[in-house]
Amino acid sequence: MTVAAGTLLATVLGYLLFVLTLRMFYPLFPETAEDLRYYMGLAPTAFPDAAFTAVPQIYYLVTILPEAFLYAFLACFSLYISSCSTNRFVILSAPVIFYYIYNHLSGTLRLPDILAWQLHRTGVFPDLPWRQNLLYTAGYYAIWIVFMGILFAGRARRKIQGEC
């Protein structure tokens, strides 16, 4: 859980720092709601309604979180690989290789959308209201993160007992 929480926090803070740095040179939001809808159409997300709340800055956070959850899952995958191999190159490159192989296989095998986790940067259920979509997305990635944690714990336990 520490790996997932650290990755989640680092990703969110990195993106927020990026947004705040851009804010020094550009406005966070266009002046009119029509312009905002136009710009959101250029890069569609499942959370456009969050920009029209009482605190429109929340839009950036809810847009960043699904990608941060994806990275947390990949970090947990890397942790599991580290229990299988001591080669640093393998440990560092495994999440990237896994991401591209799984992306290719899910497109080639036409897996259901719910199994194509790499597509869920915009949320698992984009048709739902943004709060529910964000909650489902967090739960979706939490299940994958816990699954990787269970695999890692089992592998680490066997390695400590000398069975591997």
Secondary structure as UniProt FT lines:
FT   HELIX           2..23
FT   TURN            24..25
FT   HELIX           33..42
FT   HELIX           48..52
FT   TURN            56..57
FT   HELIX           58..84
FT   HELIX           88..108
FT   TURN            109..110
FT   HELIX           113..115
FT   HELIX           117..122
FT   TURN            126..127
FT   HELIX           130..160
FT   TURN            161..162
//
